[in-house]
Amino acid sequence: MQFSGVSNAWTMPIKARIDMLTTGVRTPVGIKILGADVKEIERIGTRLESILGPVPGTRSVFAERAAGGYFLDFTLKREKLARYGLTIKEAEMVVQSAVGGEVVSGPVMLRDENGMLSAYVFVDLAGRDVGSYVEDAKKAVQENLESLELPTGYTLTWSGQYENMQRVRERLKIVLPVTLFLIFILLYMNTKSAVKAGIVMLAVPFSLIGATWYLWFLGYHVSIAVWVGMIALMGLDAETGVFMLLFLDLSYDDAVRKGKMNSYEDLREAIIHGAVKRVRPKAMTVMAAMMGLLPIMWSMGTGADMMKRIAAPMIAGLVTSFIMELLVYPVIYALWKWWAEVRPRLHPAVSDALRLN
């Protein structure tokens, strides 16, 4: 749909209110033009319309007409009014009461931001994430900077959801490392071993494999909701990793108590017992978490779009994390136990005769 002077910015009412309160721009991407002259601001805005229009992913772009608005003029025909005994004044009163306005000149509204006059360019997207679109849009503006003729004292500020995304990205640079550090500290306090805590932390990259592929399959772009799901996934990964490590430790300690840890084959047998023969309880733990998240992917109510993007990386991440834990954890655990504990305890002659297969 195309209406003169109206942008195709489709959004939800509450979300639009939040966006307007935080950035003043209700579209995913917006450009704030700051300057001292409303006519110059309008010229820059209309030029940005032509620059951003061809950028892939642009569904609509509209620059505010800061120097003037869209007005409706009526040209009255005196001879036809006279047939009905009407005067020009009476006709104008009817038009004024019906339309609710008068023919005027000058700005329809003056925006002020940071002590300067401003106007907005609203950009709505289709089929692209905000981050990559803004990168391409910035390149297009930079390439056309000379034709844009941006005078001294006029600035462009990229806003909208992009501004919120940039703010969250800076916070994530602190939140993600702190989250990983806290998980590692808690694991170390529980296991009393930096190696065991490190082995459990391997579940994080294992889970990212499934999360990334599932987001690609669903066509979800990286967003704040996706990052929230990723952070929650780290906690679930640590839980399943600890569960796996627990069974390996129980099997290993049981073999040591029974005096059956005298060779690499004994170690291998203990790890197989802890990893393979106890797959069922591990699978039940992962399935219980997944079954609790699957209904979110089927939901259709208010807020479902955001909740799906939180649950999607958690569901797929648990699958690949579980598979990789079964395949990789036992190997790393065997190498660690062999070189750190079992081999040093053996008689030197026996140790030299053994070979790690």
Stockholm file with secondary structure:
# STOCKHOLM 1.0

chainA/1-357         MQFSGVSNAWTMPIKARIDMLTTGVRTPVGIKILGADVKEIERIGTRLESILGPVPGTRSVFAERAAGGYFLDFTLKREKLARYGLTIKEAEMVVQSAVGGEVVSGPVMLRDENGMLSAYVFVDLAGRDVGSYVEDAKKAVQENLESLELPTGYTLTWSGQYENMQRVRERLKIVLPVTLFLIFILLYMNTKSAVKAGIVMLAVPFSLIGATWYLWFLGYHVSIAVWVGMIALMGLDAETGVFMLLFLDLSYDDAVRKGKMNSYEDLREAIIHGAVKRVRPKAMTVMAAMMGLLPIMWSMGTGADMMKRIAAPMIAGLVTSFIMELLVYPVIYALWKWWAEVRPRLHPAVSDALRLN
#=GR chainA/1-357 SS CCBTTBCCCCCCHHHHHHHHHHTSCCSSEEEEEEESCHHHHHHHHHHHHHHHTTSTTEEEEEECCTTCCCCCCCCCCHHHHHHTTCCHHHHHHHHHHHHCCCCCCSCSCCEEETTEEEEEEEEEESSSCHHHHHHHHHHHHHHTHHHHTCCTTCEEEEEEHHHHHHHHHHHHHHHHHHHHHHHHHHHHHHHSCHHHHHHHHTHHHHHHHHHHHHHHHHTCCCCHHHHHHHHHHHHHHHHHHHHHHHHHHHHHHHHHHTTCCSSHHHHHHHHHHHHTTTHHHHHHHHHHHHHHHHHHHHCCSTTHHHHHHHHHHHHHHHHHHHHHHHHHHHHHHHHHHIIIIIHHHSCHHHHHHCCCC
#=GC SS_cons         CCBTTBCCCCCCHHHHHHHHHHTSCCSSEEEEEEESCHHHHHHHHHHHHHHHTTSTTEEEEEECCTTCCCCCCCCCCHHHHHHTTCCHHHHHHHHHHHHCCCCCCSCSCCEEETTEEEEEEEEEESSSCHHHHHHHHHHHHHHTHHHHTCCTTCEEEEEEHHHHHHHHHHHHHHHHHHHHHHHHHHHHHHHSCHHHHHHHHTHHHHHHHHHHHHHHHHTCCCCHHHHHHHHHHHHHHHHHHHHHHHHHHHHHHHHHHTTCCSSHHHHHHHHHHHHTTTHHHHHHHHHHHHHHHHHHHHCCSTTHHHHHHHHHHHHHHHHHHHHHHHHHHHHHHHHHHIIIIIHHHSCHHHHHHCCCC
//
